[in-house]
Amino acid sequence: MDIVHEADKRGWISKSSNVKRFVEEWNYKLNRNALFEHGSVLTENMFSEIDSTFSLEVCPEVAEYEYSRFLEIPEDVELVTLIVQKIELNKRNSSVKYDKQVYQHFRNYNFPPHQMVGAENVEDIPFEPVDEPEVALTVQIYRPEKKATPYDRKFLSRLPCFKIESNFMVLGNQHLCELRDKIECLSDKVIPFELSDFPDMEISTTCKDLYKSGFFYIEGVVYNDMRDPDCRDYSEPVIQWSKTGTDVMEMQKGSMENTKFKDLKLRLGYPYLYNHQGNCEHLLVFSDMRLLSDEDVKNKNAYPMLVTARHNKRIFCMVCKIFDARWVVFNNPRLPETPFMFCKKCYVGFNYDSNKQKIGQFKAYRFIDPPAVMNA
């Protein structure tokens, strides 16, 4: 895959790292006995010298000011971070359009980690202490790339458009399948039945219940989820394809439920893959790797932790334009276009008579609104 991605030319992609070795090396560096091999200790004078050297008096701007869009930074500051911040704030204040773009871009990523753990709060989760030293990995899950239409492929030089769906923080001692269980995707929530003849039928079966297979591809290894007897081994055709002499390295097989994150060799910033529902593909990127600090949540059961999630736009009924869409209708000659979105009330009122008999011929499916997936 290096030939395809040209990782050596991407400055944001790190070299391959062994997660377990990373923890051991940094734990050794931070250990008091490792720092002072001869048994020496810091004297009071040494503490005073370190305290004076790294005091905020060296950079009074940091102590006096805090980050804010209304921050007034003096002209004579020498700290590069404040100089860059001043340029950015001046640009926002001078352009209303740019200020709105920045707000729109960042408003979906300002949730403190302790306020968002799936649909629960950290305080509501049973406490189990984290075994330290522990490594924390930040994982970015991207939306599936939108397929190009025939028009796009013929007339437009369209580049792929990848957007981050959610960011998770996972621990090194957790299994890969624990992250998979936390990932929410619209294709898992879909009800795969045509229901135009049964508008009132309540169905709880989703695609995730029927098609449980999935895998992660990380550094040449396909990690299958085989926890359920109905799961299929997705790796076989992929591994056979990798042996056909393409530019892709020959792949190996692994188990998602038997592999921990600390057992991985990975590169930060490198695009890996999460595949489920047969052909629903998400880019998966490890963006950060560090030791767990005192500021992090120390409840093991709170991880994998949903740190941030992109807010999706609501899709409204195309009739009343008030309520959320709950049905999508195809090939109805009485409608101006197909597909057509309906809320529950408008769907029944337009497509059925007083006896709940279907008017005309059409196909209808339950529609899952993206915000409903994130709030489920």
C-alpha positions as CSV (number, residue, x, y, z in Angstrom):
1,M,0.0,0.0,0.0
2,D,3.0,2.3,0.4
3,I,3.3,2.5,-3.4
4,V,-0.3,3.6,-3.6
5,H,-0.3,6.1,-0.7
6,E,3.4,7.3,-1.1
7,A,3.7,7.5,2.6
8,D,7.3,8.7,2.4
9,K,6.1,11.9,0.7
10,R,3.5,12.6,3.3
11,G,4.9,14.6,6.2
12,W,2.0,13.9,8.5
13,I,2.5,10.1,8.3
14,S,4.9,8.8,11.0
15,K,7.2,5.8,10.8
16,S,5.9,2.4,11.9
17,S,5.7,2.1,15.7
18,N,5.1,-0.8,18.0
19,V,2.5,0.3,20.5
20,K,3.7,-2.0,23.3
21,R,7.3,-0.9,22.9
22,F,6.2,2.7,22.9
23,V,4.6,2.2,26.3
24,E,7.6,0.4,27.7
25,E,10.1,3.0,26.4
26,W,8.2,6.0,27.7
27,N,7.5,4.3,31.0
28,Y,11.2,3.7,31.4
29,K,12.0,7.3,30.6
30,L,9.5,8.7,33.0
31,N,10.4,6.3,35.8
32,R,12.4,7.9,38.6
33,N,14.9,5.1,38.8
34,A,15.5,5.2,35.1
35,L,16.2,9.0,35.1
36,F,18.6,8.7,38.1
37,E,20.5,5.5,37.5
38,H,22.9,6.1,40.4
39,G,20.2,6.6,43.0
40,S,20.6,10.3,43.3
41,V,17.5,12.4,44.2
42,L,16.5,16.0,43.4
43,T,17.6,18.3,46.2
44,E,15.6,21.4,47.2
45,N,18.1,23.6,45.3
46,M,17.6,21.6,42.2
47,F,13.8,21.9,42.4
48,S,14.1,25.6,42.9
49,E,16.4,25.9,39.8
50,I,14.0,23.9,37.7
51,D,11.0,25.9,39.0
52,S,12.7,29.2,38.1
53,T,13.8,28.0,34.7
54,F,10.4,26.9,33.6
55,S,8.4,29.6,35.4
56,L,5.6,31.5,33.6
57,E,7.7,34.6,34.2
58,V,9.7,33.6,31.2
59,C,6.6,34.1,29.1
60,P,4.3,36.5,31.0
61,E,1.9,36.6,28.0
62,V,0.8,33.0,28.8
63,A,-0.1,33.9,32.4
64,E,-1.8,37.1,31.5
65,Y,-3.9,36.1,28.5
66,E,-6.1,33.2,27.6
67,Y,-7.3,32.0,24.2
68,S,-10.4,33.9,23.1
69,R,-11.8,35.3,19.9
70,F,-12.0,38.7,21.8
71,L,-8.4,38.5,23.0
72,E,-6.3,41.6,22.5
73,I,-2.7,40.6,22.0
74,P,0.0,43.4,22.3
75,E,2.0,44.2,19.2
76,D,5.4,43.6,20.8
77,V,5.0,39.9,21.8
78,E,7.8,37.6,20.7
79,L,6.1,34.2,21.3
80,V,5.4,32.7,17.9
81,T,2.1,31.0,19.1
82,L,0.7,34.4,20.1
83,I,1.9,36.0,16.9
84,V,0.1,33.4,14.8
85,Q,-2.9,33.7,17.1
86,K,-3.0,37.4,16.6
87,I,-3.0,37.1,12.8
88,E,-5.8,34.5,12.9
89,L,-8.0,36.7,15.3
90,N,-7.4,39.8,13.1
91,K,-8.5,37.8,10.1
92,R,-11.7,36.6,11.8
93,N,-12.6,40.1,13.0
94,S,-12.0,41.7,9.6
95,S,-14.1,39.1,7.7
96,V,-17.6,38.1,8.8
97,K,-17.7,35.4,6.1
98,Y,-14.4,33.8,7.3
99,D,-15.5,34.0,10.9
100,K,-18.7,32.1,10.1
101,Q,-16.7,29.5,8.1
102,V,-14.3,28.9,11.1
103,Y,-17.3,28.6,13.5
104,Q,-19.1,26.2,11.2
105,H,-16.0,24.1,10.9
106,F,-15.1,23.8,14.6
107,R,-18.5,23.8,16.2
108,N,-18.8,20.0,15.8
109,Y,-15.5,19.4,17.6
110,N,-15.8,21.2,20.9
111,F,-17.1,18.6,23.2
112,P,-15.0,17.8,26.3
113,P,-14.2,14.0,26.4
114,H,-16.0,13.5,29.8
115,Q,-19.3,14.8,28.3
116,M,-19.6,12.4,25.5
117,V,-19.3,8.6,25.8
118,G,-21.8,7.1,23.3
119,A,-25.2,8.1,24.7
120,E,-24.1,8.0,28.3
121,N,-22.2,10.1,30.8
122,V,-19.0,8.9,32.4
123,E,-20.4,9.2,35.9
124,D,-23.2,6.7,35.0
125,I,-20.7,4.0,34.0
126,P,-19.6,1.4,36.6
127,F,-16.0,2.3,37.7
128,E,-13.1,0.0,36.9
129,P,-9.6,1.5,37.4
130,V,-7.2,1.6,34.4
131,D,-4.1,-0.4,34.8
132,E,-1.2,2.0,34.4
133,P,1.0,2.7,32.6
134,E,-1.5,2.7,29.8
135,V,-1.4,4.1,26.2
136,A,-4.2,6.2,24.8
137,L,-4.8,6.1,21.0
138,T,-6.9,8.6,19.1
139,V,-8.7,7.0,16.2
140,Q,-10.5,9.0,13.5
141,I,-13.4,7.2,11.7
142,Y,-14.3,8.7,8.3
143,R,-17.6,8.7,6.5
144,P,-17.8,6.4,3.5
145,E,-16.7,8.2,0.4
146,K,-19.6,9.3,-1.7
147,K,-19.8,7.3,-5.0
148,A,-19.3,9.4,-8.1
149,T,-22.3,9.6,-10.5
150,P,-21.9,8.8,-14.2
151,Y,-22.1,12.6,-14.8
152,D,-19.2,13.2,-12.3
153,R,-17.0,10.5,-13.9
154,K,-17.6,11.8,-17.4
155,F,-17.6,15.6,-17.1
156,L,-16.0,16.5,-13.8
157,S,-12.5,16.0,-12.5
158,R,-13.9,15.0,-9.1
159,L,-11.5,14.3,-6.3
160,P,-12.5,12.1,-3.3
161,C,-14.0,14.1,-0.5
162,F,-13.3,12.5,2.9
163,K,-14.9,13.8,6.1
164,I,-14.3,12.7,9.7
165,E,-17.4,11.1,11.2
166,S,-16.2,10.6,14.8
167,N,-13.1,10.6,16.9
168,F,-12.5,7.8,19.6
169,M,-10.0,7.4,22.3
170,V,-9.1,3.8,23.0
171,L,-6.7,2.1,25.4
172,G,-3.8,-0.2,24.5
173,N,-5.3,-3.1,26.6
174,Q,-8.6,-3.1,24.7
175,H,-9.4,-5.4,21.9
176,L,-10.1,-4.2,18.3
177,C,-13.7,-5.5,18.5
178,E,-14.4,-3.1,21.4
179,L,-13.8,-0.2,19.0
180,R,-16.0,-1.8,16.3
181,D,-18.9,-2.1,18.7
182,K,-18.7,1.7,19.3
183,I,-18.7,2.8,15.7
184,E,-22.1,4.0,14.5
185,C,-22.8,3.8,10.8
186,L,-26.0,4.5,8.9
187,S,-25.8,1.3,6.9
188,D,-25.9,-0.7,10.2
189,K,-29.2,0.9,11.1
190,V,-31.1,0.4,7.9
191,I,-34.1,-1.9,7.8
192,P,-33.6,-4.0,4.6
193,F,-37.2,-4.7,3.8
194,E,-39.6,-3.2,1.3
195,L,-42.6,-2.2,3.4
196,S,-45.1,-0.4,1.1
197,D,-47.7,-3.1,1.8
198,F,-47.2,-2.9,5.6
199,P,-47.0,0.8,6.7
200,D,-47.8,0.0,10.3
201,M,-45.6,-3.0,10.8
202,E,-43.0,-2.5,13.5
203,I,-39.7,-4.1,12.6
204,S,-36.6,-4.0,14.9
205,T,-34.4,-6.1,12.7
206,T,-31.6,-4.1,11.0
207,C,-28.7,-4.8,8.7
208,K,-26.4,-5.0,11.6
209,D,-28.5,-7.9,13.0
210,L,-28.4,-9.8,9.6
211,Y,-24.9,-9.0,8.3
212,K,-22.5,-9.1,11.3
213,S,-19.2,-9.6,9.5
214,G,-16.5,-6.9,9.3
215,F,-12.8,-6.3,9.4
216,F,-10.1,-3.8,10.1
217,Y,-7.1,-3.6,7.7
218,I,-4.0,-2.4,9.6
219,E,-0.4,-2.7,8.3
220,G,-0.9,-5.6,6.0
221,V,-3.1,-7.6,8.4
222,V,-6.9,-8.2,7.9
223,Y,-8.4,-8.5,11.4
224,N,-11.8,-10.3,11.1
225,D,-14.7,-10.1,13.5
226,M,-15.6,-13.8,14.0
227,R,-17.4,-13.5,17.4
228,D,-20.8,-14.6,16.0
229,P,-21.3,-18.0,14.2
230,D,-22.9,-16.2,11.3
231,C,-19.9,-14.0,10.7
232,R,-18.1,-14.6,7.4
233,D,-14.4,-14.4,6.8
234,Y,-14.0,-11.3,4.7
235,S,-10.2,-11.7,4.5
236,E,-10.0,-14.6,2.1
237,P,-10.9,-12.8,-1.2
238,V,-8.8,-9.8,-0.1
239,I,-5.7,-12.0,0.7
240,Q,-6.1,-13.8,-2.6
241,W,-6.3,-10.5,-4.4
242,S,-3.1,-9.3,-2.7
243,K,-1.3,-12.3,-4.2
244,T,-2.1,-11.5,-7.8
245,G,1.0,-9.4,-8.4
246,T,-0.6,-5.9,-7.8
247,D,1.1,-3.0,-6.1
248,V,-0.4,-4.1,-2.7
249,M,1.7,-6.1,-0.3
250,E,0.7,-9.7,0.5
251,M,-1.7,-9.6,3.4
252,Q,-2.1,-11.8,6.4
253,K,-5.1,-12.8,8.5
254,G,-5.8,-11.8,12.2
255,S,-8.6,-12.0,14.8
256,M,-10.3,-8.8,15.9
257,E,-11.5,-10.2,19.2
258,N,-8.1,-11.7,20.1
259,T,-5.9,-8.7,19.2
260,K,-5.3,-5.7,21.5
261,F,-4.3,-2.3,20.3
262,K,-1.0,-2.6,22.1
263,D,-0.2,-5.6,19.9
264,L,-0.3,-3.5,16.7
265,K,2.4,-2.0,14.6
266,L,1.0,1.2,13.1
267,R,1.8,4.5,11.6
268,L,0.2,7.7,12.8
269,G,-1.6,9.6,10.0
270,Y,-1.7,6.5,7.7
271,P,-5.1,5.6,6.1
272,Y,-6.2,2.1,7.2
273,L,-9.6,0.6,6.5
274,Y,-12.8,-0.5,8.4
275,N,-15.1,-2.6,6.2
276,H,-18.6,-3.9,7.1
277,Q,-21.9,-4.7,5.4
278,G,-20.0,-6.2,2.5
279,N,-18.9,-2.9,0.8
280,C,-19.3,-0.1,3.3
281,E,-15.8,1.2,3.7
282,H,-14.5,3.7,6.2
283,L,-11.0,5.1,6.3
284,L,-9.5,4.7,9.8
285,V,-6.6,6.8,10.9
286,F,-4.7,6.8,14.2
287,S,-3.9,10.4,14.8
288,D,-2.3,10.4,18.2
289,M,-0.5,8.0,20.6
290,R,0.5,8.9,24.1
291,L,0.5,7.7,27.7
292,L,-2.6,8.2,29.7
293,S,-2.3,11.3,31.9
294,D,-3.8,12.5,35.2
295,E,-6.2,14.7,33.2
296,D,-7.8,11.7,31.4
297,V,-10.7,9.6,32.6
298,K,-9.4,6.7,34.7
299,N,-12.5,4.6,34.3
300,K,-11.6,1.6,32.0
301,N,-15.3,1.0,31.2
302,A,-15.6,4.5,29.7
303,Y,-13.4,3.4,26.8
304,P,-13.5,3.4,23.8
305,M,-14.5,7.0,24.4
306,L,-16.4,9.0,21.8
307,V,-14.5,12.3,22.0
308,T,-16.1,14.2,19.1
309,A,-18.7,13.5,16.5
310,R,-19.8,15.4,13.4
311,H,-23.3,16.9,13.6
312,N,-25.3,15.7,10.6
313,K,-28.0,17.9,9.0
314,R,-31.5,16.8,9.6
315,I,-33.5,15.7,6.5
316,F,-37.0,17.0,6.5
317,C,-40.2,15.7,5.0
318,M,-40.5,17.0,1.4
319,V,-44.3,17.7,1.9
320,C,-44.7,19.5,5.2
321,K,-41.0,20.5,5.6
322,I,-41.6,20.5,9.4
323,F,-40.9,16.9,10.7
324,D,-38.0,14.7,10.1
325,A,-38.1,12.2,7.2
326,R,-39.0,8.7,8.2
327,W,-39.9,7.1,4.9
328,V,-38.4,7.1,1.4
329,V,-40.6,6.3,-1.6
330,F,-39.4,5.1,-5.0
331,N,-41.2,5.1,-8.4
332,N,-44.5,6.6,-7.4
333,P,-46.0,8.2,-10.5
334,R,-48.0,10.6,-8.3
335,L,-44.9,12.2,-7.0
336,P,-42.8,14.8,-8.9
337,E,-39.5,13.0,-8.2
338,T,-37.9,9.8,-7.0
339,P,-36.8,9.1,-4.3
340,F,-39.2,11.2,-2.2
341,M,-38.9,11.8,1.5
342,F,-41.9,11.7,3.9
343,C,-42.5,12.1,7.6
344,K,-44.7,9.4,9.1
345,K,-48.0,11.4,9.0
346,C,-47.5,12.7,5.4
347,Y,-46.5,9.3,4.2
348,V,-49.7,7.6,5.4
349,G,-51.9,10.5,4.4
350,F,-50.7,10.7,0.8
351,N,-50.0,7.1,-0.1
352,Y,-52.9,5.3,1.5
353,D,-56.7,5.6,1.6
354,S,-58.8,5.6,4.7
355,N,-58.7,1.8,4.9
356,K,-54.9,1.8,4.8
357,Q,-54.9,0.4,1.2
358,K,-52.0,1.5,-1.0
359,I,-52.8,4.0,-3.7
360,G,-51.0,3.0,-6.9
361,Q,-47.8,1.1,-7.2
362,F,-44.6,2.2,-5.5
363,K,-41.8,0.9,-3.2
364,A,-41.2,2.3,0.2
365,Y,-38.5,1.8,2.8
366,R,-37.9,3.1,6.3
367,F,-35.5,6.0,6.3
368,I,-32.9,6.5,9.0
369,D,-32.0,10.1,9.5
370,P,-28.2,10.5,10.2
371,P,-28.7,12.6,13.4
372,A,-30.9,9.8,14.8
373,V,-28.0,7.4,14.4
374,M,-25.6,9.6,16.4
375,N,-28.2,10.1,19.1
376,A,-29.3,6.4,19.3
